[in-house]
Amino acid sequence: MRIDLHAHSTASDGTDTPAELVRNAASAGLDVVALTDHDSTRGYAEAIAALPEGLTLVTGAELSCRVDGVSMHMLAYLFDPEEPALLAERELVRDDRVPRAQAMVDRLNALGVPVTWEQVRRIAGDGSVGRPHVASALVELGVVPTVSDAFTEDWLADGGRAFVEKHETDPFEAIRLVKAAGGVTVFAHPAAAKRGRTVPESAIAEMAAAGLDGIEVDHMDHDERARARLRDLAKELGVLTTGSSDYHGSRKTCVLGENVTDPEVYGEIVRRATGAFPVPGTGGA
C-alpha cells in the first residue's frame, strides 16, 4: 500500500480542488490519501463525492499551534468534525487569518512592495487565506522566484520583516481537543528548520506524555540526518512515525506520494481513531 497522510486542497492553501486532489492521488498510484487542510474541514464533502474506486480518504486537518513562542503544526486525523469544542477552536484560528493577512499586506506595502489585498484574496479564492497566498502574490510581482523563497527573514518567515502573528492553539490543548473528538494527533514536519525556529525535543517529549500519537518523519523539509534523529526520538518516546508529501498542488514542488507512511502505522492510526472512519472510494464523479 502507498499511503500519503498530508495533502492540501483549495479549501486552504493548495491549488487542487478537493475533487482534483483525490483524482490526482489515484493517478499517482496512492491507495490512501489524507486531506489535511489548514484548520478546515470544508473540503471533505467534495473529496468524498469524487473519490475514485480503489482510493481511501482519511479526513483530517492541519492545526495551527504555538508553544513557547514557536509556531508549529499539528496533524489531526479521523476526528469528529462537528465536535463543538474543536470546531470552535478551528473557527477561532480561521477567523484570525483575514486580519493577519491584511496586516502582512500593510507591512509589505511599508517595505515598498506593491502587493494588494485584492490580489491576495484572488489567489486564495475560497480557501482559508494564509501566508502561502501572500507568498504567491510576491511571486506574481517578481519579488521572489518561488513561494519557498518568500519564507525568509526578509519576508514572511517567523520573525521576518512582514511577519504578523495570528491566534494559534496551544499544542497541549490541541491534543486534548482532538482526543476528545475521537481523533489522532501527529506533529507535522517537526525538524523543518528552514521555516523558522523549531520546537525543542524536550517539548516534544512533553507532548508525547500528554498523548501525542506520532511525529511526521519522512517529509521534504527533513534531510536524512533529521529523519534519523526523529526516528530515534520517536522510538525513545514510544510514538508513531509517519511520512507524507505535504502536497499543495502547483504551489510547492513536492508531488503526491513523494514520502509515504508504513501500512502498519496507518493501521494503528485507524485503530486508535473513534471520531471518524476512513472513506473507501466507490468511483466518484
C-alpha positions in Angstrom: 0.0 0.0 0.0 1.1 3.6 -0.8 -0.2 5.9 1.9 0.2 9.7 1.9 -1.1 11.3 5.1 -0.6 15.1 4.4 -2.2 16.9 1.5 -3.9 20.3 0.9 -6.7 21.5 -1.4 -8.2 24.8 -2.3 -10.1 24.6 1.0 -6.9 26.1 2.5 -3.8 26.8 0.5 -3.5 24.1 -2.1 -4.1 24.7 -5.8 -6.1 21.4 -6.5 -9.8 21.4 -5.6 -10.7 18.6 -3.2 -12.1 16.6 -6.2 -8.9 17.2 -8.2 -6.8 16.2 -5.3 -8.3 12.8 -4.9 -8.3 12.1 -8.6 -4.6 13.1 -8.7 -3.9 10.9 -5.8 -5.4 7.9 -7.6 -3.4 8.8 -10.7 -0.2 8.9 -8.6 -0.8 5.3 -7.6 -1.8 6.0 -4.0 -4.0 3.7 -2.0 -4.7 6.1 0.8 -4.6 9.9 1.0 -5.3 12.3 3.8 -7.0 15.6 3.2 -5.4 17.9 5.9 -6.3 21.5 5.0 -5.2 24.2 7.5 -7.8 24.4 10.3 -10.5 23.5 7.9 -12.8 20.5 7.0 -14.6 22.3 4.2 -13.2 20.1 1.5 -14.5 16.8 2.9 -17.8 16.6 1.1 -16.4 17.4 -2.4 -13.5 15.0 -1.9 -15.8 12.2 -0.8 -18.2 12.7 -3.7 -15.3 12.5 -6.2 -13.4 9.7 -4.5 -12.2 7.2 -7.2 -12.6 3.5 -6.7 -9.6 2.0 -5.1 -8.5 5.1 -3.2 -9.3 5.6 0.5 -9.7 9.0 2.0 -8.6 9.8 5.5 -10.3 13.0 6.7 -8.1 15.4 8.8 -6.8 18.9 9.3 -3.5 20.6 10.0 -4.0 22.7 13.1 -2.0 25.9 13.7 -0.3 25.8 17.1 2.3 27.7 19.1 4.4 26.6 22.1 6.9 28.8 23.9 6.8 31.4 21.1 7.4 28.8 18.3 4.8 28.2 15.6 4.1 24.5 14.8 1.5 22.4 13.0 -0.4 19.5 14.4 -1.9 17.0 12.0 -5.2 15.7 13.3 -6.8 12.6 11.7 -10.2 11.0 11.8 -11.8 13.3 14.4 -15.5 14.2 14.6 -15.6 17.4 12.5 -18.8 18.6 14.3 -17.4 18.1 17.9 -18.3 21.6 19.4 -15.1 22.4 21.3 -12.7 21.5 18.5 -14.9 23.2 15.9 -15.0 26.4 17.9 -11.2 26.4 18.2 -10.7 25.9 14.5 -13.1 28.7 13.7 -11.2 31.0 16.1 -8.0 30.3 14.3 -9.6 30.7 10.8 -11.3 33.9 11.7 -7.9 35.5 12.7 -6.4 34.6 9.3 -8.0 37.5 7.4 -6.9 40.4 9.6 -3.5 38.8 9.9 -3.1 38.5 6.1 -4.3 42.1 5.7 -1.7 43.2 8.2 1.0 41.4 6.3 -0.1 43.2 3.1 0.2 46.5 5.0 3.8 45.6 6.2 4.8 44.7 2.7 3.5 48.0 1.4 5.5 49.8 4.0 8.6 47.9 2.7 7.8 49.2 -0.8 6.2 46.0 -2.2 3.0 46.9 -4.2 1.0 43.9 -3.2 -2.7 44.5 -2.7 -5.3 42.8 -0.5 -7.4 42.2 -3.7 -4.5 40.3 -5.2 -4.1 38.1 -2.1 -7.9 37.4 -1.9 -7.9 36.5 -5.6 -5.1 34.0 -5.1 -6.8 32.5 -2.0 -10.1 32.1 -3.8 -12.5 30.2 -1.5 -9.6 28.9 0.6 -8.7 30.0 4.1 -6.3 32.8 3.4 -2.7 32.4 4.8 0.9 33.1 4.3 1.3 30.9 1.2 -1.3 33.1 -0.6 0.7 36.2 0.3 3.9 34.4 -0.8 2.2 33.6 -4.1 1.5 37.3 -4.6 5.2 38.1 -4.1 6.0 35.5 -6.8 3.5 37.1 -9.1 5.1 40.5 -8.6 8.6 39.1 -9.2 9.8 39.9 -5.7 10.8 36.3 -5.1 11.2 33.4 -7.6 9.2 30.8 -5.6 6.8 30.5 -2.7 9.5 28.9 -0.6 11.8 31.9 -1.2 9.2 34.1 0.5 9.5 32.3 3.8 12.8 34.0 4.8 13.6 36.6 7.4 13.5 39.2 4.6 9.8 38.5 4.1 7.3 36.1 5.7 9.2 33.6 7.9 8.5 33.7 11.7 10.0 37.0 12.9 10.5 38.2 9.3 10.1 41.8 8.2 6.5 41.2 7.0 5.5 38.5 9.5 2.4 39.0 11.7 1.4 36.7 14.4 -2.1 35.1 14.5 -4.1 33.2 17.0 -2.6 29.7 17.4 -3.7 26.9 19.6 -1.6 25.6 22.5 -0.5 22.2 21.3 -1.3 20.5 24.5 -4.9 21.9 24.2 -4.9 20.8 20.6 -4.0 17.2 21.7 -6.8 17.3 24.3 -9.4 18.7 21.9 -8.6 16.2 19.1 -8.6 13.3 21.5 -11.9 14.4 22.9 -13.2 14.5 19.3 -12.0 10.9 18.7 -9.0 11.8 16.6 -5.3 11.0 16.4 -2.5 13.6 16.5 0.8 13.8 14.7 3.3 16.6 14.9 3.9 17.9 11.4 7.4 18.4 10.0 9.0 19.0 13.5 12.5 19.5 12.1 11.7 21.9 9.3 14.3 24.4 10.4 14.2 26.4 7.1 10.7 27.5 8.1 12.0 29.2 11.2 12.6 28.1 14.8 11.7 24.5 15.7 10.2 23.1 18.8 12.8 21.6 21.2 12.9 17.9 21.8 12.1 18.4 25.4 8.7 20.0 24.4 8.0 17.1 22.0 8.6 14.7 24.9 6.1 16.6 27.0 3.6 16.4 24.2 4.1 12.7 23.9 3.5 12.4 27.6 0.3 14.4 27.1 -1.0 12.0 24.4 0.7 12.9 21.1 0.3 9.9 18.9 3.2 10.4 16.4 5.6 12.6 14.6 6.0 13.2 10.9 9.5 11.9 9.9 9.6 11.5 6.2 9.0 15.0 4.8 10.5 17.1 2.1 11.9 19.6 4.7 13.8 16.9 6.6 17.2 15.7 5.4 18.5 12.2 6.1 20.2 13.3 9.3 17.0 14.9 10.6 15.0 11.8 9.7 17.3 9.5 11.5 17.2 11.6 14.7 13.4 11.9 14.5 13.1 8.1 14.2 15.4 7.7 17.3 13.3 10.2 19.2 10.1 8.5 18.2 11.4 5.2 19.5 12.6 6.8 22.7 9.1 8.4 23.2 7.1 5.4 22.1 5.2 7.3 19.4 4.4 6.5 15.8 6.3 7.8 12.7 4.6 8.9 9.5 5.7 10.0 6.0 3.9 12.3 3.6 4.2 14.7 0.7 2.6 17.9 2.3 1.2 18.3 -1.2 0.0 21.8 -2.2 -0.6 21.3 -5.9 1.4 23.7 -8.0 2.2 25.9 -5.0 5.1 23.7 -4.0 7.5 21.4 -5.8 6.6 18.2 -3.8 4.4 15.5 -5.5 1.8 13.2 -4.1 3.4 10.0 -2.7 6.8 11.6 -2.5 7.0 10.3 1.0 4.7 7.6 2.4 3.6 6.0 5.7 4.1 2.4 6.7 0.9 0.4 6.3 1.2 -0.9 9.9 1.4 2.7 11.2 -1.6 3.6 9.2 -3.5 0.7 10.6 -2.6 1.8 14.1 -3.9 5.3 13.4 -7.2 3.9 12.2 -7.4 1.6 15.2 -6.9 4.5 17.7 -9.5 6.8 16.0 -13.1 6.8 17.2 -14.4 10.1 15.7 -14.5 9.0 12.1 -13.5 6.2 9.8 -11.5 6.2 6.5 -13.8 6.5 3.5 -13.3 3.9 0.7 -13.7 5.2 -2.8 -16.6 3.8 -4.9 -16.0 5.7 -8.1 -16.9 9.3 -7.7 -17.9 11.8 -10.3 
